[in-house]
């Protein structure tokens, strides 16, 4: 066993993964419970009015530039003239334009745990992504939003070559019409067409901004908003990327549900989310074990997320249960995540402890499918930047520390240790694919990962991000195949208008 593993569980003589995971979960839950109690007495810590100039959003359709009407933003920014273009004399109709260019250089060593002597294990390449949009408003009720995307890259000789997550030469990323009506004390916004979805902190539903081609859906949404309460219902099909052709809807997959959020400073200093999501699809042939006939999956995900912050720090808990049918099997799966952050006296410093658990299947022949399905996540941000691990059959013990004001630069260091929840089940990657098959008697210990990220905002438009990650392969990987430690580094230059 590697020295890294000894370090991970060497404190107090703790070595067994299950004992370590339970101990870690108990520590984080205890700290989180204390923060929830103290934050309940300080409700103003989580929500504050933001009257500053709006920033750029990962979903560009969420930006509101109407404050620039009547020249309110004159002299504010060089690009203000294109952010609000009046289409009539009184400004009832206006157009907003914007875009983004991102360049990312990636360097890999021992990709896929192969050693450098293996062909196609080491590589450096460049990814380029362009986004450009037009947003037309007709009064306060009618809106049309169109966003295009172009994603390119230099040669990539790693396994998989140039993937659909890397290249999409010319595509419609968003294209929808929107209509808003009043409803009681709030309003309902109906939206139809191609649109990106983002809910919560993106654990289960995300546009996947890390990906060069991003993720989007075709369908309809209806969002009710009243004060601090929002509830969004949606019925969609995911869009399939065709690198050199137009991107069609995947009509073999229906994804629908409702996601509600309540912001409440009186509720333990934060708020909560409630959701019911349904994935209805034909099971891909690659996932059928010993059966080539058509099989269907109808998976319901019911979940709760609670979060808050106060003078001492912040906390978050999220749990989801899945049920339904997977072919002839019954679905019984769940996930839970708990994290607690504390302020430290170091340039807006923060120290965070977390546990993630996603269930696995301990017997593929018992008629129950117990592997959690991570749906459409941004796993990259939660389970390591190397993307070896997905939120399926996994335990992640995590410590993070960050400082945010060194020359307007944020530095963050994350440490993860991963174990499979069930020996009989596989190790799944960030895309939900099987990285290594499981078997009885194989070790649970997958390995550890260290992620360093340095973010610098050069101007209101420009960002520079550097990252370095190292994955320490442990017993399971060593006993089931290639197990060279992975090194991953990247540099991102991004400009947004």
C-alpha positions, 0 to 999 in steps of 0.5 A: 500500500502506498505511503499516501494511503498510510497518510490518509488513514494513519491518524490515530491508527485508523486504517480500515476505509469503512471506519474512516468514512464513518468517522469522517462523516460523524465529524463533518455532521457534528460540525455542520449541526453546530453551525446550523444552530449558531446560524439560526440566531444570525439570519442576516448572514446568507442573503444581502441585497446586491445593488452593484453592477451585474456581473457575467453569468455562466448562463448568459440568459440570466443577465439583465442589462435593462439598467442601461436604459436612458444612458444610465451606464454611460462611461461605465464600460467600453462595451455598454453600447452593445449591452443595451441597444434601443430598438424604438424611441421609448426603449420598450424594445431593446437588443443586448449582444455579448460573447466569450472567447476561451482558450485552454491549454491542457497537459497530461502525463500517464492519462488513464493511469498508463505510464509514460512509456505507453503510447498516447499516455502523455499529451499537450493540446489547446482547446478553443471555445467561442460563444456569441449571443443576441437577446431581444426584449419586447417590453417586460413580457416577451423575449427571444434569446439566441446563442451560438457556439464554436468549439475547436481543438488541436490534435489530441492523441490521448485515448478517445481522440477528439471527443464530442466534449471537445469539438463542435464546430458550429452549433446552436447552444440556446435558442428560445422564446420566452413569455412572462405573465403575472400570477398572484404575488409573483409571475410565471415565465414560460420558455420553449426551445433549446436552453441550458439547465442549471439547478442548485449547485450543479451536482445533478443538473448543469450546463457543464461549462468545463466541457469545451462544448457545454451541455444543452436541452430541447424542451419547455420550462415554466418558472414561478417566482414570488419573492424568495421562492422559485419553482421551475417545471421542465420537460426536455430532451438532451441535445446530442453533439455532432462535431461537424453537423447540426446537433439533434435532440435525443428523443430516446431520452426524456428528462423532466421534473420540478425544482423549487428553491426557497431563500430564507435568512430565517431558516438557519441562515440560508435556504433550501431546495426541493426537487423531483426529477425523472429520467426516462430512456432506452438503456444504452447497449453499452450498459446492458449486461448480457442482453442486447434487446431494448431495455428501458429505464425510468428513474425518479430522483427525489432530493433535498438540499439545505444550506446557510452561512453566518459569522462562524462559517457555512454549511451545506447538506444534500441528499437524494433518493432514486427509485423506479425501474431499470429493465426488469430490476427495481431501482433503489439508490441514494446519495448524500453530501455534507460539507462545512466551511470555516473562516480562517484568519488568512486573507478571506481564508476558508477551511472546508471539510466534506463527505460525499457518498453515492450508493453502489450495487452489491449484487447485480443478480438480486433484481435491484439496481442500487447504483446511483445515477448522477444524471447531468452533473458538473462532477468536475467541481466536486469530485476532482479535476482529473475527472477519474471519479463520478458520483456513482458507487463512491465515497469521497473524503475531502478537505479544502482550503482557500484564500481570496484576496492576494492581489485579486487572486483566489488560491484554492487547494483541494484534497480528496480520498476516494473509495468505492462504496461496494466492492462488487460494483465498478468505478465510474468516471465523471461521464458516468462510464465504467472506468474499472469493473468491480468484483468481490474481493477487490479493494475499495481504496481507489486513491487520492487526488490533490487539486490546486487552482489559482484564479486571477481576474485581470479586468472585469472582462478577463480571467486567467486560471491555472490548475494542477492536479495529481492522482495517487493510484491506490490498491483497487487500481493497482490490482485491476490494471494500469496504475501510474499516477496521473498529472494534469495541468491547465491554463485558461485565458477567458474574455467575456463581453 
